[in-house]
Amino acid sequence: MESELHSIGELARASGLGVGTLRYYDGAEVLTPAWVDPQTGYRWYRPGQLADARLLARLRRVGLPLAGIRAVLGAAPGGGEARQVLDTHLRRLEDGLADARRELSLIHAMIDQREQPMTTTPAALRLTVPAEDLAAALDAVRFAVCGDPELPALAGVLFEPDGPVLRLVATDRYRMALAEVPATGGTPERPVAGTIVPTALVDALRALLGAGPADVVLTLGGGPVRAEVGEHRIEGVAPDLDYPDHRAVTRLEPEHRITQSAAELRAAVEAGATRTLPSGPDGVDCEVTVLTLTGDGRLTVADDPAPEGYRLAVNRDFLLDALDAGRPEQLLLELGGPIAPLAVRTPGRAGTFSVLMPIRLPETPPDRPAPGPSGRTA
């Protein structure tokens, strides 16, 4: 039998993968040997697995994550799934390159200022955005604004011009919400840093966006933040602080994409069981919902939160906030592993979504208290 198979060393030499790497992908059930010697534990591979090993080596070179490698190697021939995974990964790489170019342009501007200090205030950027779209964007991100006075950089919404769109970002470190609106107006030669619009000014702006003019004129950077809606104008001072990088958090590698009714999931969360677990760097207890996948691929609340099968634990209140933001009828849910973020998207609005950080489940769950009348634990 061994004469018909490749040893793990032979496969390593022929594919360019290390022996340790082949052992890792065996353990991950991505490239499992055809036979393992029960006496020595030595792995043997079929000749046809050499092509898979060489493909795996190429996928590693382009940085495809484990879930993507598993999907490509396990895809049915001619089904198109493998190419879809690669196209998605290519778009992610292109987005990352665009983000890197943007950051490098901002770094060049900082170096220019350092080497040739300017005493004049940078020119302000004036943008015109549809009032209805801006109202929807503010509704989609407002829930994630941080209320901790110890984190002033997060006490507002980041308004970030990016070519033809204005991106809004809010986070309190445990969740993040983003939205995009079309914008016209100033076109700076270089990318400009975003402006943190304080929470009070955000709320005042949202109050103006009722049944009124169709457009809003925003003035960002170079002085006070200003919003003009018809005859009304409000302004405020943006804090001179740097907002944390949101792009690294939002480059997700989902293993599951699920389209589901928002009302269905909201009802399941409201009526489902919960447990109390510590969350965040301070270990503060919070009410946690444990999500799992049904047999037909929907997301629901786990009756038994023991870590068996797929389980994802998130802050219950944060999840309900994300489901209510913008009041969508349908959701596109993106899930990775049990310690990967959960993305809650609205179909048809690619730039508008929220991300919830997971809460790690204990390996041995404690005894659960009896459920209360609502289905939640007391």
N, C-alpha and C positions, 0 to 999 in steps of 0.2 A: 504493500500500500504506500509506503513512504517513497518508493521510487517514482510514483505517479504524482507526487506532491512537491511543492516548494517548501523548504524549511523557512523559518522566520528570518534566518540570516540571509538566505538566498533572496527572499522577497525584499528584504531591506536593501541589499546591494543593487537589485534590479530596478527598484522604484525610487531610490534616493531617500527613502524614509529610514529613520533610525529604528533599531530594534525596540528601544523603549517607547518610541512613538507608536509603533505597531501594537505594542502591548496596551498602550493607553486607548487606542481606538477599538481594540477588542473589548476592553472593560466598558467603554462607552457604547458598545453594541453598534458600531458603525462599520467596522470591517472585522468580522469574526472569522477565525480560522475554520477550515473544513474539518479538521480533526485535531484533538489535543491528546497527546500520549498520556494515558492514565498513570503510568509509572513515573515518568520524568516531568510531566506538565509541559513538554515541548510542543509548540504550535506548528501546524502544517497547513499549507494553503493550496487550493486548487490552481492549476495553471491559468485559468480564466480570471482569477482574482488579481493577477498582476496588473491588468488594465485598470481595475478599480483602485489599486494602490497608487498607480501613476496619476490617475485622475485626482485622487485624494491629495497627493503631493502638490498638484497644481492649484487646487482649491485653497490649500493652506497658504500658498505664496501670495494669493490675492486677498488674504485676510478674511475669508469667509468663516463665520462663526460655526461652532459645532452643530447647531440646529440646522443651519443651511447645508453643511456637508452631509449630514444625515439625510436631509430631504433630497439632495441631488443624487446620492448613491442609491437611495431607496426608490427613486421615481420610476414609474413604469415607462418603458421605451415608447417614444412617440406621443406621450401624453401632454407634453409641454410644461410640466411642473418644474423640471430641472432648469429650463431656460427662464421661466418666470422668476425663480429664486436668484439666478444670476443677474437678470435685468434689475431686480430690486436692489441687489447688492451694489451693482454699478451706479445706480442713482444715488445710493447712500455715499459711495466714495466720491462722486462728483459733488454732492452737497458738502461733504467734508472739505474738499479742495476749495470750493467757493468760500466756505467759512474761513479757511486758513488764509486765503488771499485777502479777505476783508480784514482780518485781524492784523496781517502784515502791513496792510496799507495804513491802518490806524497806528501801528508801531512806528512806521516811517514818519508819520506826522508828529508823533511824540518826540522822536529823535530830532526832527527839524526844529521843534520848539525848544528842545534842550540845547541844541547847538547855536540857534539864533533866536533867543528869547524875543517874543513880541509883546509889546505893552498894550496893543489894541485888542478889543474884544472880538472874538471870531464872529463872522457874519451869521445872522440868524437864518434858519431855514423855514420857509413858509410853504405849507402843504394844504391842499384842498381835498377833503374826503367827504363821501356821502354821509349825511347825518344818520340815516337809517342803519347803514352798515356799521358806523362807529358805535351807535347805541347797542347793536347786537354784540359787537366785539367786547364792549365794556361789561355787558351782562354775562358774557362767557368767561371773563377772567377775574371779575371783582371778588369772587368768593375766596380766591387763593392769596389775596393780599395779606401780608404779615402784620399782626397787631402787636408784636413784641417791641417795646420801646428800646430794647437793647440792640435791635437790628434795624437802624434807621434807613439803611440802603434798601431794605425790602418793604418799607412803609409807603408803598405807592405802586404805580404801574409803569413799567418801562415802555416808552414810546420809541420804537426803533425803526427809522426809515431804512428801507431796503429796496432800492430801485423803484418799481411801480407799485409797491405795497408799503403800508405802514403796519409794523408788527407790534402787538401789545403782549407784554409778558408780566405775569404776577406769580410770586412764589413765597411760601413761608418755610421752605426747606423740606417739608414733608409732602408737599404737593406743588404742582406747577400747572398754570393754565396759559395757553397761547391763543391768539386770534390774529387774523390778518384782514386788512381792509384796503381797497384800491386807493391810491393816492396820486395826485398830480401836483405839479408846481416845481419847486426848486430841484435842480439836478446838480449837486455838488460834484466837483472833479474827482474827489476821493470819497470813499465811504465815511459816514459820520457816526460818531458814537451815539448811542441812544440817550434819551432824556428821561430821568425819573420824575414822573408827575405825582406829587404828593396825594395821599388818599383823599384829603378834604377837597382838593381841586378836581380830582377824578369824580367824586360824588356830585360836586357842583356842576361839572360839565354834563354828566349824565342827566341831571335834572333839567337842563336846557334842551335836551334832544327829544322833545315831544313833537306835537303836531306843529311844526314850524318850517323854516327854510330847509331846502333839500340838501344844502352843503354846509360844511363847517370849515373854517380857515384856522389852521393851527400854526403857531409860531413856536419853533423849538430851537434851543441852543442860542448862545450869544446874548443871554439876558433872561428876563422873565419868560415863563411859559404863558402863552396867551391863546385863548380860544375865542373866535368870533362866530356867533350864530345869529344871522340877521343883524338886528340893531343891538343885540346883547353882546357884551364882551366881559370875559373874566380872565384874570391872570393870577399867577403866583410864582414863588421862587422855587426852582428845582434844587434839591440838595447837591452839593459838589461831592458826590460819592460815586464809586464804581459799582455797577450792578454785577452780580455773579454771572459767569458764563452759563447760559441756558442750553447751548447747542449740544454739549456733551451729554446732558441728561435726556435730550429728546431724540438722540440717534438710537432708536430702539432696534432690537433684533427679535421680533416676535416669533413664537413658535405656533401660535394659534391666532387666527383672525375670525371673529364671530360677529355676524350682523344679527341684532336682536332688538326687540321692542323695549324702549326705555321704560314704559309703564310696567311691563312684565318684570323686568329686573328690579325696578324700584319697589314693587309690591313684595317681591321675594326678600329683599333686604329689610324692608320695614317689618315683615312678619317673621323673619328667620331668626334662628338662634344666634347668640353672641357669646363672647367670652371676654374677660378682662386681662389685658396683657400690657407690660411696659413698652413704651415707644419713645424713640428719640434719644438724644445723647444724655438727657437727664433722667431717663427711665420712668417718665410719668405714666401712670396707668391710664388706659383708654379703652373704650368699648370697641371690640374688634369683630368684624364679620369675616368668616372664612368661606371663600368661594371655591367652587369645584365645577367640573364639567359633567353634564348629563350624558347619557348614552347617545343621544342624538346631536351632541355637540353644542348645546346651549350652556350658558353660564348661570349658575344658581348658587344658593346658600347651602353649605354643607350642614346636614343635621348632626353628623358626628365630626367634630373638628380634628380628630386624630390624623396625623400626617401620613395617610395612606393614599396612594394614587396622587392625582393632581390636587394640590391645595394652595391657595393664595390668600394670605391674611392681610386685610387693610383696615384702616380706621373707618368705622361705620359711618360716622357723621361726615367725614371727608368724602366718602363714596356717595352718599346721598346729595351732598353739595354738588359734586361733579355731574350726577345724573340730572339734577334740576337746572344746572347752568344753561341758559338759552332755551330751556324747555324743548329739547328735540323729541321727535316721535320715534325715530330709529337711532340706534347706536351702532358704531363699528368698534368692537372691543379688541384690543391687541394684548396678548399675554405671552410672556416668556416663561421662565421657570418660577419656582416658589419664592425666589429672592430677587426677581426682576420686576421692574415697575409695571403697573397696569396703565395702559393708555385708553382713554375714553374719547372716541372721535364721533363727529357728526358726518354721516355720508354726504358727499357733495361739497364739503367745506374742508379741504385738505389742510389748510393752515390753521384751523381752529380745533383745538383738542386740549385735554388735560391729562396729566400724568400723576399717578398716586404711587408713593413709595411703599413697598411692602413692609410688613411687620413679621419678624422671624418667629415661627412657631417653635415652642420647646420640643425637643426630641421625644420626651415622655410627657404627654399631656397630663395635667393634674385632674383629679376627680372633678367632674362637672356638677354644678348645682342643678337642682330640678328646674325645668323651664317654667317661666312665669306665664300668666294668662295670655300674654300677647305672642307667646312663642319664643320670646327672648329669655335668656337666663336671668334670674333675679340678682 
